[in-house]
Amino acid sequence: MRIYVDADACPVKEIIIKEAQQFQIYVTLVKSFSHFSREEDPPMVTTTYVDTGADAADYRIMHLAHKGDLIVTQDYGLAALALGKGCYVIHHKGFSFTKENIDQLLTTRHANAQARKGGMKTKGPKAMSDDDREKFRSVLHSILQRNHEESR
């Protein structure tokens, strides 16, 4: 297993890196060039930069990922593609995207987009809380632990 992170706006990169290092799992942070940094990556972490285009990071992640890898994203479209490829996918707020919930999530996203096009105001996401971070860490740890046990 490898972990791929849609990293431009990901608020839990440090948690991902810390948990992955516990299990000796490689992490690839995929960022647009507009987020370029000269900062060195920690051990077992690489940063891949892509063009600033709307879906460039998504395309790169889908090119790199294989069945059984873990993807961290808040993008429902990327989540749907990754599930189709046999990847595990989690949102930074601590829930798993699954074949059972992705259709409803995409439908809700589409309905909200249509409402906004029609001039309606919709609520944005709630701010990231400490509870969200802990929930994410717990879900991530469970997936990595299960993978570790299965690979023995």
VENPEDA-V536844 format. One line per field, one symbol per residue. phi: phi as a letter, one per 30 degrees, with the letter a starting at -180 (. if undefined). psi: psi as a letter, one per 40 degrees, with the letter a starting at -180 (. if undefined). Layout:
BEGIN
phi=???
psi=???
END
This chain:
BEGIN
phi=.bcccdcecddbeddedddddechcdbcccbdedcebdddddeibbcccbedeecedddddddddbejdcccacddddeddddddicdbbcddjbddbddcdddddddddddddddddjdccddddddcdddddddedddeddddddddddd
psi=iihhhgedfhefddddddddddefhihhhhiidefiiehiiiiehihhiiieidedddddddddiiheihhhiehdddddddddefiihiieefihhiddeddddddddddddddddeeihiiiiiihiddddddddddddddddddddde.
END
